[in-house]
Amino acid sequence: MTVRVLLADDQPLIRTALQLVISDAPDLELVGEAATGLHAVQLAEELDPDVVVMDIRMPVMDGIEATRLIARGPGRARVIVLTTFDEDDHVHGALRAGASGFLVKDMALDDILTAIRVVAAGDALIAPGVTRRLIEAFAGRPAPDPAPRQLEGVTEREREVLTLIARGLTNTEIAADLVISVATVKAYVGRLLSKLDARDRVQLVILAYEAGLVSPSKQGE
C-alpha cells in the first residue's frame, strides 16, 4: 500500500530534500506541500494524507496548533513533528496536541522515511535512539501539572511495562527485562493504550512522566 505524505515546512530547502527522497521511494507518494500551519490544515482536510510531516515553527499558524486541528479533525492523517531538536522547546506541546512521532532535522533521510512508514502503519515508536533523546528532553523540564497524574485502573504489571516504555525500551527489550514474551508485552501495551485513552506509545511516554513513573533522578537507573 502506498503511503500518502503531506509536507509542512516553511523552509524550501527542507521540503525539496524530503520531496526528492520521498519521490524515489516506491511505497511513498508526496501529495502536497505547505509553507504555513494554516495551509497544512487546509491541505490535510482536502487531500486526506496518511502522514503529515510537520515543522513546528511556521508563519500564520505554528505546527502545534496545526497538529491539534489535524489530530482532532475527521481525516485519517497522523502527524510527525519535524524540528531542530536542540533549539525547539515546544516538542512536549506538539506531542500533547496529538502528534504520533518526532523527528529531528539532522536525522539521516533514510531514517525519516522509515519513521514515516512506521507511523503510517499505526505505531509511534520510531528509532529507540530518537525516543530516548525525546525522553531526555522531557526529563529536563518541569511537569506541566502541579500534581502527578493518577493512573486509574492500571495494574502493577502494567505500570512496570509503562515505566519501561517511558525509558525508551522496545517491545523486545521489555520482554527480556520482564522475562515474558513479546506477544505478552504487545497485549500489555494495547491495554495501556485503551485504559489511558492514549493514541500511541509517544503519548504513553508523556503520561508516564506526568504520573511520576519516570523522572530525571530515575532516568539513569
Sequence and secondary structure as in RCSB ss.txt:
>XXXX:A:sequence
MTVRVLLADDQPLIRTALQLVISDAPDLELVGEAATGLHAVQLAEELDPDVVVMDIRMPVMDGIEATRLIARGPG
RARVIVLTTFDEDDHVHGALRAGASGFLVKDMALDDILTAIRVVAAGDALIAPGVTRRLIEAFAGRPAPDPAPRQ
LEGVTEREREVLTLIARGLTNTEIAADLVISVATVKAYVGRLLSKLDARDRVQLVILAYEAGLVSPSKQGE
>XXXX:A:secstr
  EEEEEE S HHHHHHHHHHHHH TTEEEEEEESSHHHHHHHHHHH  SEEEEESS SSS HHHHHHHHHHSSS
  EEEEEE TTT   HHHHHHTT  EEEETTS HHHHHHHHHHHHTT     HHHHHHHHHHHHTS  SSSS   
 TT  HHHHHHHHHHHTT  HHHHHHHHT  HHHHHHHHHHHHHHTT SSHHHHHHHHHHTTSS HHHHT 
